[in-house]
């Protein structure tokens, strides 16, 4: 507390602040939330209560995102399984790999990705077998290949995106068709895998309680076709530099998964309420530092889209 007062010019005092500092931690709390994206981009705090407000805003955002991101993961896995195994008797990964990941043979980059996917899947099976995963052991101990539905219980969100990207064009197109997501802007038919790749960092940050308010989880640049699709869908140009941009993408996917309009609007309203609470608790200079100046406009356009 003395360090925060004397060296960081933060007004912190009393037993309540002491307990809050202990609860949130100096390194996860102040050190983690003192900047926006980069350590040299400091947030102009003057009071410890402002730091607590940003931490609680971040926790609220993670809480509202968790339900929908986990739903997206489950729904996408089930839809991919359903479309991939159509007209197949053998639904093991090895069969799918040989039959539905074998086009575009001149594309060395894609062939390399498919080999990496195969290695990753086999590594996941080996890891889970060593851990005593009964679902994996049940098939492996009988000498059977692991069926895709069992495999999809253990693969990560990122591996799911890789799996979709490695499918042949016809299967990717059927997947998009099943969701009614075929778009002229998506010439490579990678809209779903691009969307999941773009959400992967957010998904992991939410699942592992990492900081999300400033999108420091962003680990890749969005594809041009994904940005064009979102602009075509909602009428917004976004760059995925602020949380509202990720919320726009999630809402688009929820809509195509046929979620109730009330559910999606409730999701958006939850974010609005968190923004209002933050606005009332911190100085405007702090609010504008961490929230896009276009957030109100984007929310209005997003609601009209929904």
SERO-4910 file (N, C-alpha, C, O; in steps of 0.05 Angstrom, whole numbers):
BEGIN
 pado doro    nc1    nc2    nc3   cac1   cac2   cac3    cc1    cc2    cc3    oc1    oc2    oc3
  Unk    A     17    -24      0      0      0      0     17     25      0     11     45    -14
  Unk    A     39     24     16     57     47     17     70     51    -11     73     74    -20
  Unk    A     78     30    -24     89     32    -51     69     44    -70     77     62    -86
  Unk    A     44     36    -69     24     47    -87     20     77    -82     16     93   -100
  Unk    A     20     85    -56     16    113    -50     40    130    -58     37    151    -71
  Unk    A     65    121    -51     88    138    -55    100    136    -83    110    156    -93
  Unk    A     99    113    -95    112    109   -121     93    109   -145    102    114   -167
  Unk    A     68    104   -140     48    102   -162     27    124   -160     10    126   -178
  Unk    A     28    140   -139      9    163   -135    -20    153   -135    -37    166   -147
  Unk    A    -25    130   -122    -52    119   -120    -62    124    -91    -48    117    -72
  Unk    A    -85    136    -89    -97    140    -62   -108    114    -52   -130    105    -61
  Unk    A    -94    101    -33   -102     76    -22    -97     76      8    -76     83     17
  Unk    A   -118     69     23   -115     70     52   -138     55     65   -159     50     53
  Unk    A   -134     47     90   -155     35    106   -157      5    103   -145     -7     85
  Unk    A   -172     -8    121   -174    -37    122   -188    -49     98   -182    -71     89
  Unk    A   -208    -34     87   -222    -44     63   -204    -46     39   -204    -67     26
  Unk    A   -188    -25     34   -169    -26     12   -148    -48     16   -139    -61     -2
  Unk    A   -139    -51     42   -120    -71     48   -130    -99     41   -116   -115     29
  Unk    A   -155   -104     49   -167   -130     43   -171   -134     13   -166   -156      3
  Unk    A   -180   -113     -1   -183   -115    -30   -157   -121    -45   -156   -136    -64
  Unk    A   -136   -108    -35   -109   -112    -47   -100   -140    -43    -88   -152    -61
  Unk    A   -105   -151    -19    -98   -179    -13   -115   -198    -30   -105   -217    -42
  Unk    A   -141   -192    -32   -159   -210    -47   -152   -211    -76   -151   -233    -88
  Unk    A   -148   -188    -88   -142   -188   -117   -113   -192   -124   -106   -201   -146
  Unk    A    -96   -186   -104    -67   -190   -108    -54   -166   -121    -65   -153   -139
  Unk    A    -29   -160   -113    -15   -138   -125     -7   -143   -153    -10   -126   -171
  Unk    A      2   -168   -159     12   -174   -186    -10   -179   -205    -10   -170   -228
  Unk    A    -30   -195   -197    -53   -200   -215    -71   -175   -216    -83   -169   -236
  Unk    A    -73   -161   -193    -90   -137   -192    -78   -112   -204    -80   -107   -228
  Unk    A    -64    -97   -187    -53    -72   -197    -34    -75   -221    -37    -62   -241
  Unk    A    -14    -93   -218      6    -96   -239     -7   -105   -265      2    -98   -287
  Unk    A    -28   -122   -264    -41   -132   -287    -60   -112   -300    -64   -112   -325
  Unk    A    -71    -94   -284    -92    -75   -294    -82    -47   -296    -98    -29   -302
  Unk    A    -57    -42   -292    -47    -14   -292    -43     -3   -320    -39     21   -323
  Unk    A    -45    -20   -341    -41    -10   -368    -62    -22   -387    -76    -40   -380
  Unk    A    -63    -10   -411    -81    -19   -432    -65    -31   -455    -50    -17   -469
  Unk    A    -67    -57   -458    -52    -73   -478    -23    -75   -473    -12    -97   -471
  Unk    A     -8    -52   -471     21    -53   -468     29    -38   -442     16    -19   -434
  Unk    A     51    -47   -430     59    -37   -404     65     -7   -404     63      7   -384
  Unk    A     73      4   -427     79     32   -429     54     50   -434     56     74   -435
  Unk    A     31     37   -438      7     51   -443    -10     52   -417    -30     38   -414
  Unk    A     -1     68   -398    -12     68   -371    -40     80   -370    -47     98   -385
  Unk    A    -57     68   -353    -83     79   -348    -81    100   -325    -68     94   -305
  Unk    A    -92    124   -328    -87    146   -309   -103    143   -283   -121    160   -277
  Unk    A    -98    123   -267   -111    120   -241   -100    140   -221    -77    147   -222
  Unk    A   -118    149   -204   -110    165   -181   -120    153   -155   -110    160   -134
  Unk    A   -141    136   -157   -152    124   -133   -153     93   -136   -157     83   -158
  Unk    A   -149     80   -113   -150     50   -114   -177     40   -121   -180     19   -134
  Unk    A   -198     55   -114   -225     46   -121   -229     44   -151   -245     28   -160
  Unk    A   -215     61   -166   -217     60   -195   -206     34   -206   -216     22   -225
  Unk    A   -184     25   -194   -171      0   -202   -191    -23   -196   -194    -41   -213
  Unk    A   -203    -23   -173   -222    -44   -165   -245    -44   -185   -255    -65   -193
  Unk    A   -255    -20   -193   -277    -19   -212   -270    -31   -239   -287    -45   -251
  Unk    A   -245    -27   -248   -237    -39   -274   -234    -69   -271   -241    -84   -289
  Unk    A   -223    -79   -248   -221   -107   -243   -249   -120   -243   -253   -141   -255
  Unk    A   -268   -108   -230   -295   -119   -228   -309   -117   -255   -325   -135   -261
  Unk    A   -303    -97   -271   -313    -95   -298   -303   -119   -314   -318   -132   -329
  Unk    A   -277   -124   -312   -265   -146   -326   -277   -173   -318   -282   -190   -335
  Unk    A   -281   -176   -292   -293   -201   -282   -321   -204   -292   -330   -226   -299
  Unk    A   -336   -182   -293   -364   -183   -303   -365   -190   -333   -382   -205   -341
  Unk    A   -346   -180   -348   -345   -186   -377   -339   -216   -381   -351   -229   -397
  Unk    A   -320   -226   -365   -313   -255   -368   -337   -272   -361   -342   -293   -373
  Unk    A   -352   -264   -340   -375   -279   -332   -397   -280   -354   -408   -301   -359
  Unk    A   -402   -257   -367   -423   -256   -387   -414   -270   -413   -430   -282   -427
  Unk    A   -388   -270   -418   -377   -283   -442   -376   -313   -439   -379   -328   -459
  Unk    A   -371   -323   -415   -365   -351   -411   -388   -369   -422   -383   -388   -436
  Unk    A   -412   -362   -414   -435   -379   -422   -437   -381   -452   -441   -403   -463
  Unk    A   -435   -358   -467   -440   -359   -496   -416   -370   -511   -420   -384   -531
  Unk    A   -392   -365   -502   -368   -376   -515   -368   -406   -512   -361   -421   -531
  Unk    A   -374   -417   -488   -375   -445   -484   -397   -458   -500   -395   -481   -510
  Unk    A   -420   -444   -502   -442   -454   -519   -433   -456   -548   -439   -476   -562
  Unk    A   -420   -435   -558   -410   -435   -586   -391   -459   -591   -393   -472   -611
  Unk    A   -374   -464   -572   -355   -486   -575   -370   -513   -577   -364   -529   -595
  Unk    A   -389   -518   -559   -404   -542   -559   -421   -545   -584   -421   -566   -597
  Unk    A   -434   -524   -592   -452   -525   -615   -436   -530   -641   -443   -546   -657
  Unk    A   -413   -516   -643   -397   -519   -667   -386   -547   -669   -384   -559   -691
  Unk    A   -377   -558   -647   -367   -586   -648   -388   -605   -658   -383   -622   -674
  Unk    A   -413   -602   -647   -434   -620   -655   -442   -617   -684   -448   -637   -698
  Unk    A   -443   -592   -694   -450   -587   -722   -428   -598   -740   -434   -610   -761
  Unk    A   -403   -594   -733   -381   -605   -749   -382   -635   -751   -378   -647   -772
  Unk    A   -387   -648   -728   -390   -677   -728   -412   -686   -747   -408   -703   -764
  Unk    A   -435   -673   -744   -459   -681   -760   -454   -678   -790   -461   -696   -805
  Unk    A   -441   -657   -799   -436   -653   -827   -413   -669   -837   -413   -678   -860
  Unk    A   -393   -674   -821   -369   -688   -830   -374   -718   -835   -363   -729   -853
  Unk    A   -391   -730   -818   -394   -759   -820   -417   -767   -838   -423   -791   -841
  Unk    A   -429   -748   -852   -451   -755   -871   -441   -775   -892   -419   -771   -904
  Unk    A   -456   -796   -896   -450   -816   -917   -424   -832   -911   -412   -843   -929
  Unk    A   -416   -832   -885   -392   -847   -877   -400   -870   -858   -416   -865   -839
  Unk    A   -390   -894   -863   -394   -916   -844   -373   -916   -822   -379   -921   -799
  Unk    A   -349   -911   -830   -327   -909   -811   -324   -880   -803   -316   -863   -819
  Unk    A   -330   -874   -777   -329   -846   -768   -305   -840   -750   -306   -822   -734
  Unk    A   -284   -856   -754   -260   -850   -739   -244   -827   -751   -249   -820   -774
  Unk    A   -227   -815   -735   -211   -792   -745   -194   -801   -769   -192   -787   -789
  Unk    A   -182   -825   -767   -164   -834   -789   -180   -837   -815   -169   -830   -836
  Unk    A   -204   -846   -814   -221   -848   -838   -228   -821   -849   -226   -816   -873
  Unk    A   -235   -803   -831   -242   -775   -840   -217   -762   -852   -219   -748   -872
  Unk    A   -194   -766   -839   -170   -754   -849   -164   -763   -877   -156   -747   -894
  Unk    A   -167   -789   -882   -161   -800   -909   -181   -793   -930   -174   -789   -953
  Unk    A   -207   -790   -922   -228   -786   -942   -237   -757   -945   -246   -750   -967
  Unk    A   -235   -742   -924   -245   -714   -925   -225   -693   -919   -231   -670   -914
  Unk    A   -199   -701   -921   -178   -681   -919   -157   -688   -940   -133   -688   -934
  Unk    A   -166   -692   -964   -148   -702   -985   -151   -687  -1011   -142   -697  -1032
  Unk    A   -163   -663  -1011   -164   -648  -1036   -141   -627  -1037   -126   -626  -1018
  Unk    A   -141   -612  -1058   -121   -590  -1061    -93   -600  -1056    -78   -588  -1040
  Unk    A    -85   -622  -1069    -60   -635  -1063    -35   -618  -1070    -13   -623  -1061
  Unk    A    -39   -598  -1087    -17   -581  -1095    -11   -559  -1075      9   -545  -1077
  Unk    A    -29   -556  -1055    -27   -535  -1035     -9   -546  -1012    -19   -559   -994
  Unk    A     17   -540  -1014     35   -551   -994     30   -540   -966     33   -554   -946
  Unk    A     22   -515   -964     16   -503   -938     -7   -517   -924     -6   -523   -901
  Unk    A    -28   -523   -940    -51   -538   -929    -43   -566   -921    -52   -576   -900
  Unk    A    -27   -579   -938    -18   -607   -931     -2   -607   -906     -4   -626   -890
  Unk    A     14   -587   -902     30   -585   -877     12   -581   -853     16   -593   -832
  Unk    A     -9   -564   -856    -28   -560   -834    -42   -586   -827    -47   -592   -804
  Unk    A    -49   -602   -848    -63   -627   -843    -45   -647   -828    -55   -661   -811
  Unk    A    -19   -647   -835     -1   -665   -821      2   -656   -792      3   -673   -774
  Unk    A      3   -630   -787      5   -620   -760    -20   -626   -744    -18   -633   -720
  Unk    A    -43   -625   -757    -68   -632   -744    -68   -661   -736    -75   -668   -714
  Unk    A    -59   -678   -754    -58   -707   -748    -40   -712   -724    -47   -728   -707
  Unk    A    -17   -699   -724      2   -703   -702    -10   -693   -675     -8   -706   -655
  Unk    A    -24   -671   -677    -37   -659   -653    -59   -677   -642    -61   -681   -618
  Unk    A    -75   -688   -660    -97   -706   -652    -86   -731   -639    -95   -740   -618
  Unk    A    -66   -743   -651    -54   -768   -640    -40   -762   -613    -41   -778   -595
  Unk    A    -29   -738   -611    -16   -730   -585    -38   -727   -564    -33   -735   -541
  Unk    A    -61   -716   -571    -82   -712   -552    -93   -739   -543    -99   -743   -519
  Unk    A    -96   -758   -561   -105   -785   -554    -86   -799   -535    -93   -811   -516
  Unk    A    -60   -796   -542    -39   -808   -525    -39   -796   -497    -37   -810   -477
  Unk    A    -42   -770   -496    -42   -756   -470    -66   -765   -453    -63   -771   -429
  Unk    A    -90   -766   -465   -113   -774   -450   -113   -803   -442   -123   -811   -421
  Unk    A   -101   -820   -459    -99   -848   -452    -81   -852   -428    -87   -867   -410
  Unk    A    -58   -838   -427    -40   -840   -405    -53   -829   -379    -46   -839   -357
  Unk    A    -71   -810   -382    -85   -799   -359   -107   -817   -349   -118   -813   -327
  Unk    A   -113   -838   -364   -134   -857   -356   -162   -848   -364   -181   -857   -352
  Unk    A   -163   -832   -385   -190   -823   -395   -205   -848   -404   -198   -862   -423
  Unk    A   -227   -854   -390   -242   -879   -395   -255   -880   -423   -256   -901   -435
  Unk    A   -263   -857   -433   -275   -856   -459   -255   -864   -481   -262   -878   -499
  Unk    A   -231   -853   -478   -210   -860   -498   -200   -889   -494   -196   -904   -513
  Unk    A   -196   -897   -468   -187   -924   -463   -207   -945   -472   -199   -967   -481
  Unk    A   -232   -939   -471   -253   -958   -479   -249   -967   -508   -252   -991   -514
  Unk    A   -242   -949   -525   -239   -956   -553   -210   -966   -558   -206   -986   -573
  Unk    A   -191   -953   -547   -163   -960   -553   -156   -987   -543   -141  -1002   -556
  Unk    A   -166   -995   -519   -159  -1021   -507   -172  -1044   -523   -164  -1067   -520
  Unk    A   -193  -1038   -539   -205  -1058   -555   -193  -1059   -583   -200  -1076   -600
  Unk    A   -173  -1042   -588   -160  -1041   -614   -176  -1026   -635   -170  -1028   -659
  Unk    A   -195  -1010   -626   -212   -995   -645   -201   -967   -649   -188   -956   -631
  Unk    A   -206   -955   -672   -200   -927   -676   -219   -910   -659   -241   -918   -653
  Unk    A   -209   -886   -652   -225   -867   -636   -246   -854   -654   -238   -840   -673
  Unk    A   -272   -857   -648   -292   -843   -664   -291   -813   -661   -281   -803   -640
  Unk    A   -300   -798   -680   -297   -769   -680   -312   -757   -656   -303   -737   -645
  Unk    A   -335   -768   -649   -350   -756   -627   -335   -759   -601   -337   -741   -583
  Unk    A   -320   -780   -598   -303   -783   -574   -279   -765   -575   -271   -753   -554
  Unk    A   -267   -763   -598   -244   -745   -602   -252   -716   -595   -236   -702   -583
  Unk    A   -275   -708   -604   -283   -680   -601   -289   -673   -571   -291   -649   -565
  Unk    A   -290   -693   -554   -292   -687   -525   -266   -679   -513   -265   -667   -491
  Unk    A   -244   -684   -527   -218   -678   -515   -202   -657   -530   -182   -646   -520
  Unk    A   -209   -650   -555   -194   -631   -570   -200   -603   -560   -222   -597   -550
  Unk    A   -181   -585   -564   -184   -557   -555   -199   -541   -576   -205   -550   -598
  Unk    A   -206   -517   -568   -220   -498   -586   -203   -492   -610   -213   -492   -633
  Unk    A   -177   -488   -606   -159   -483   -628   -157   -507   -647   -155   -503   -671
  Unk    A   -156   -531   -636   -155   -555   -652   -181   -558   -669   -180   -568   -691
  Unk    A   -203   -550   -657   -228   -551   -672   -227   -533   -697   -235   -541   -718
  Unk    A   -216   -509   -693   -213   -491   -716   -194   -503   -737   -200   -501   -761
  Unk    A   -173   -515   -727   -154   -528   -746   -167   -551   -761   -163   -554   -785
  Unk    A   -184   -566   -747   -198   -589   -759   -216   -579   -782   -216   -591   -803
  Unk    A   -231   -558   -776   -249   -547   -797   -233   -537   -821   -241   -542   -844
  Unk    A   -212   -522   -815   -196   -511   -837   -184   -533   -855   -181   -529   -879
  Unk    A   -178   -556   -843   -165   -578   -858   -185   -596   -873   -176   -612   -890
  Unk    A   -211   -593   -868   -230   -608   -883   -230   -600   -913   -221   -577   -920
  Unk    A   -238   -617   -930   -238   -610   -959   -259   -589   -964   -277   -584   -948
  Unk    A   -256   -576   -987   -274   -553   -993   -303   -561   -993   -320   -546   -984
  Unk    A   -309   -584  -1004   -337   -593  -1006   -350   -595   -978   -373   -587   -974
  Unk    A   -335   -606   -959   -346   -610   -932   -348   -583   -918   -368   -578   -904
  Unk    A   -329   -565   -922   -331   -538   -910   -355   -523   -922   -369   -509   -907
  Unk    A   -359   -527   -947   -382   -514   -960   -409   -525   -950   -428   -510   -945
  Unk    A   -410   -551   -945   -434   -563   -934   -439   -554   -906   -462   -550   -897
  Unk    A   -417   -550   -891   -419   -540   -864   -431   -511   -863   -449   -505   -848
  Unk    A   -421   -495   -881   -431   -467   -883   -460   -467   -893   -477   -452   -883
  Unk    A   -466   -485   -911   -494   -487   -922   -513   -496   -899   -536   -486   -898
  Unk    A   -505   -514   -882   -522   -523   -861   -529   -500   -841   -550   -501   -829
  Unk    A   -511   -481   -839   -515   -458   -821   -526   -434   -837   -531   -413   -825
  Unk    A   -530   -437   -863   -539   -415   -880   -520   -392   -879   -528   -368   -879
  Unk    A   -494   -398   -878   -473   -377   -876   -457   -374   -902   -436   -361   -901
  Unk    A   -465   -386   -924   -451   -382   -949   -451   -353   -957   -472   -340   -957
  Unk    A   -428   -342   -963   -425   -314   -969   -406   -310   -993   -386   -324   -994
  Unk    A   -412   -291  -1011   -394   -286  -1033   -367   -274  -1024   -347   -276  -1039
  Unk    A   -366   -263  -1000   -341   -252   -990   -322   -274   -980   -298   -270   -978
  Unk    A   -333   -298   -975   -318   -320   -965   -311   -339   -988   -321   -362   -989
  Unk    A   -293   -331  -1005   -287   -347  -1029   -273   -373  -1022   -275   -392  -1037
  Unk    A   -258   -374  -1000   -243   -398   -993   -259   -417   -975   -249   -438   -968
  Unk    A   -283   -408   -968   -301   -424   -951   -287   -430   -924   -288   -452   -913
  Unk    A   -274   -409   -912   -260   -412   -887   -273   -395   -865   -261   -389   -844
  Unk    A   -298   -386   -870   -310   -367   -852   -313   -378   -823   -308   -364   -804
  Unk    A   -320   -403   -821   -324   -415   -794   -297   -418   -780   -294   -411   -756
  Unk    A   -278   -430   -793   -251   -433   -781   -239   -406   -774   -226   -403   -753
  Unk    A   -241   -387   -792   -231   -360   -786   -244   -348   -762   -231   -335   -745
  Unk    A   -270   -352   -759   -284   -341   -736   -274   -353   -710   -270   -340   -690
  Unk    A   -271   -380   -710   -262   -394   -686   -233   -387   -680   -226   -384   -656
  Unk    A   -216   -385   -700   -188   -377   -695   -188   -350   -681   -172   -345   -663
  Unk    A   -205   -332   -690   -206   -305   -680   -216   -304   -651   -209   -286   -636
  Unk    A   -233   -323   -644   -244   -325   -616   -227   -342   -598   -232   -342   -574
  Unk    A   -207   -355   -608   -192   -374   -592   -178   -361   -568   -179   -371   -546
  Unk    A   -165   -338   -573   -151   -325   -551   -171   -316   -530   -165   -318   -506
  Unk    A   -194   -305   -538   -214   -296   -519   -225   -320   -503   -228   -318   -479
  Unk    A   -231   -342   -517   -241   -366   -504   -222   -375   -482   -231   -381   -460
  Unk    A   -196   -376   -488   -177   -386   -469   -174   -366   -445   -170   -375   -422
  Unk    A   -175   -340   -451   -173   -320   -430   -196   -322   -411   -193   -320   -387
  Unk    A   -220   -326   -422   -244   -328   -405   -243   -354   -389   -249   -353   -365
  Unk    A   -235   -376   -401   -235   -402   -388   -214   -403   -366   -217   -417   -346
  Unk    A   -192   -388   -369   -170   -390   -350   -167   -364   -333   -146   -360   -320
  Unk    A   -188   -348   -333   -189   -324   -315   -165   -305   -320   -154   -294   -302
  Unk    A   -158   -301   -346   -138   -281   -353   -152   -255   -359   -177   -254   -361
  Unk    A   -137   -233   -361   -148   -207   -365   -158   -204   -394   -145   -213   -413
  Unk    A   -183   -193   -397   -195   -191   -423   -203   -163   -431   -208   -158   -455
  Unk    A   -205   -144   -412   -217   -118   -418   -203   -103   -440   -216    -86   -453
  Unk    A   -177   -107   -444   -163    -92   -465   -155   -110   -489   -139   -101   -505
  Unk    A   -166   -134   -490   -161   -152   -513   -131   -159   -516   -122   -164   -538
  Unk    A   -117   -161   -494    -89   -169   -496    -86   -198   -503    -64   -207   -509
  Unk    A   -108   -213   -503   -108   -241   -511   -106   -244   -541   -101   -266   -551
  Unk    A   -110   -222   -556   -110   -224   -585    -83   -235   -595    -62   -223   -590
  Unk    A    -84   -257   -610    -60   -271   -618    -57   -273   -648    -39   -286   -658
  Unk    A    -75   -261   -663    -73   -262   -692    -89   -239   -705   -107   -227   -692
  Unk    A    -83   -232   -729    -98   -212   -744   -121   -226   -758   -117   -247   -769
  Unk    A   -145   -214   -757   -168   -227   -770   -164   -227   -801   -152   -209   -812
  Unk    A   -175   -248   -814   -173   -249   -843   -190   -228   -856   -210   -218   -844
  Unk    A   -183   -220   -880   -198   -199   -894   -226   -209   -900   -245   -193   -900
  Unk    A   -229   -235   -906   -255   -245   -912   -274   -245   -888   -298   -240   -891
  Unk    A   -263   -249   -864   -279   -248   -840   -288   -220   -835   -312   -215   -828
  Unk    A   -270   -200   -838   -277   -172   -834   -299   -163   -854   -317   -149   -848
  Unk    A   -295   -172   -879   -314   -165   -900   -342   -177   -894   -362   -165   -899
  Unk    A   -342   -202   -884   -367   -215   -877   -382   -201   -855   -406   -197   -856
  Unk    A   -367   -193   -834   -380   -178   -812   -391   -151   -821   -413   -143   -813
  Unk    A   -376   -138   -838   -385   -112   -849   -410   -116   -866   -429   -100   -865
  Unk    A   -411   -138   -881   -434   -145   -898   -458   -152   -880   -481   -144   -887
  Unk    A   -453   -166   -858   -475   -175   -841   -487   -152   -824   -511   -147   -825
  Unk    A   -469   -138   -810   -479   -118   -791   -478    -90   -801   -494    -72   -793
  Unk    A   -460    -85   -820   -456    -57   -830   -435    -42   -814   -436    -18   -812
  Unk    A   -417    -57   -801   -396    -45   -785   -368    -53   -794   -364    -76   -802
  Unk    A   -350    -34   -794   -322    -40   -799   -309    -43   -772   -308    -24   -756
  Unk    A   -297    -66   -767   -284    -71   -742   -256    -81   -746   -249    -91   -768
  Unk    A   -240    -79   -725   -212    -88   -727   -205   -108   -705   -182   -118   -704
  Unk    A   -223   -113   -687   -219   -130   -664   -197   -119   -645   -180   -133   -636
  Unk    A   -199    -93   -641   -181    -79   -622   -195    -75   -595   -182    -69   -575
  Unk    A   -222    -77   -595   -237    -73   -571   -257    -96   -567   -264   -110   -586
  Unk    A   -266   -100   -542   -284   -122   -535   -310   -121   -552   -320   -142   -559
  Unk    A   -320    -98   -558   -345    -96   -572   -343   -110   -599   -363   -120   -609
  Unk    A   -320   -110   -611   -316   -123   -637   -319   -153   -634   -331   -166   -652
  Unk    A   -309   -165   -613   -312   -193   -608   -341   -200   -602   -351   -221   -609
  Unk    A   -354   -182   -587   -382   -186   -581   -399   -186   -606   -418   -202   -609
  Unk    A   -392   -169   -626   -406   -169   -652   -403   -196   -666   -423   -206   -676
  Unk    A   -379   -207   -666   -375   -233   -679   -391   -255   -665   -403   -272   -678
  Unk    A   -390   -255   -638   -405   -275   -623   -435   -273   -629   -448   -294   -633
  Unk    A   -445   -249   -630   -474   -245   -636   -481   -255   -664   -502   -267   -668
  Unk    A   -464   -251   -683   -468   -261   -711   -471   -291   -710   -489   -302   -722
  Unk    A   -452   -304   -696   -452   -333   -696   -476   -344   -680   -488   -364   -689
  Unk    A   -483   -331   -659   -507   -340   -644   -532   -337   -661   -550   -355   -659
  Unk    A   -534   -316   -677   -557   -313   -694   -558   -336   -715   -580   -346   -720
  Unk    A   -535   -343   -726   -536   -365   -746   -539   -392   -733   -545   -412   -747
  Unk    A   -535   -394   -707   -541   -419   -693   -570   -419   -684   -578   -437   -669
  Unk    A   -586   -400   -693   -614   -398   -688   -621   -394   -658   -642   -404   -649
  Unk    A   -604   -380   -644   -610   -373   -616   -633   -352   -616   -635   -336   -634
  Unk    A   -649   -353   -595   -671   -334   -592   -660   -305   -593   -639   -299   -582
  Unk    A   -676   -288   -605   -669   -259   -606   -666   -248   -577   -649   -232   -572
  Unk    A   -684   -257   -560   -684   -248   -532   -657   -255   -518   -646   -239   -503
  Unk    A   -647   -279   -524   -622   -287   -512   -599   -270   -521   -583   -261   -505
  Unk    A   -598   -264   -547   -576   -248   -557   -578   -219   -547   -558   -208   -540
  Unk    A   -602   -208   -547   -605   -181   -536   -598   -179   -507   -588   -159   -498
  Unk    A   -605   -201   -492   -598   -201   -463   -567   -201   -460   -557   -189   -442
  Unk    A   -554   -215   -477   -524   -216   -477   -513   -188   -482   -494   -180   -468
  Unk    A   -524   -174   -502   -515   -147   -508   -521   -128   -485   -505   -112   -477
  Unk    A   -545   -131   -473   -553   -114   -451   -535   -118   -426   -530    -99   -412
  Unk    A   -526   -142   -422   -508   -148   -400   -482   -131   -403   -472   -120   -384
  Unk    A   -473   -130   -428   -449   -114   -433   -454    -84   -429   -438    -70   -418
  Unk    A   -477    -75   -439   -485    -47   -435   -486    -40   -405   -477    -18   -398
  Unk    A   -497    -57   -389   -499    -52   -360   -472    -50   -347   -467    -34   -329
  Unk    A   -454    -67   -356   -426    -66   -345   -413    -40   -353   -398    -28   -337
  Unk    A   -417    -31   -378   -406     -6   -387   -417     17   -371   -402     35   -363
  Unk    A   -443     17   -366   -455     39   -350   -444     40   -322   -438     61   -311
  Unk    A   -441     16   -310   -430     15   -282   -402     25   -281   -394     40   -263
  Unk    A   -386     18   -301   -358     28   -302   -357     58   -306   -342     72   -293
  Unk    A   -374     68   -324   -375     97   -330   -381    113   -305   -371    135   -302
  Unk    A   -398    102   -288   -406    116   -263   -385    115   -241   -386    130   -222
  Unk    A   -366     97   -244   -347     92   -222   -319    102   -227   -303    104   -208
  Unk    A   -312    108   -252   -285    118   -258   -286    145   -272   -306    153   -283
  Unk    A   -263    158   -272   -261    183   -287   -264    178   -317   -257    157   -327
  Unk    A   -273    199   -331   -278    196   -359   -252    190   -374   -253    176   -395
  Unk    A   -230    200   -364   -204    194   -378   -197    165   -377   -184    154   -395
  Unk    A   -205    151   -355   -200    122   -353   -219    107   -370   -212     88   -385
  Unk    A   -245    115   -370   -265    102   -386   -258    103   -415   -260     82   -429
  Unk    A   -251    126   -425   -244    129   -453   -218    115   -461   -214    109   -485
  Unk    A   -202    109   -441   -177     95   -447   -182     66   -453   -168     54   -469
  Unk    A   -203     54   -440   -206     25   -442   -232     17   -458   -236     -7   -463
  Unk    A   -249     36   -464   -273     30   -479   -273     46   -505   -267     70   -505
  Unk    A   -279     33   -527   -280     46   -553   -299     70   -553   -321     68   -542
  Unk    A   -290     91   -565   -308    115   -568   -332    109   -586   -351    124   -585
  Unk    A   -330     88   -601   -352     81   -619   -371     60   -607   -389     50   -621
  Unk    A   -367     53   -582   -382     30   -571   -412     34   -572   -427     15   -578
  Unk    A   -422     58   -566   -451     63   -566   -463     60   -594   -484     48   -598
  Unk    A   -448     71   -613   -458     68   -641   -458     39   -650   -477     30   -663
  Unk    A   -437     25   -643   -435     -3   -651   -457    -20   -638   -469    -37   -651
  Unk    A   -463    -15   -613   -484    -29   -599   -511    -24   -612   -527    -42   -615
  Unk    A   -516      1   -619   -541      8   -632   -545     -6   -658   -566    -17   -664
  Unk    A   -523     -6   -674   -525    -20   -700   -527    -50   -697   -541    -63   -712
  Unk    A   -513    -61   -677   -514    -89   -671   -543    -98   -663   -552   -118   -672
  Unk    A   -556    -82   -647   -583    -88   -638   -602    -87   -662   -620   -104   -664
  Unk    A   -598    -68   -679   -615    -67   -703   -611    -92   -721   -630   -102   -732
  Unk    A   -587   -101   -722   -580   -126   -738   -594   -150   -726   -606   -166   -740
  Unk    A   -593   -152   -699   -606   -175   -686   -636   -174   -690   -650   -191   -680
***
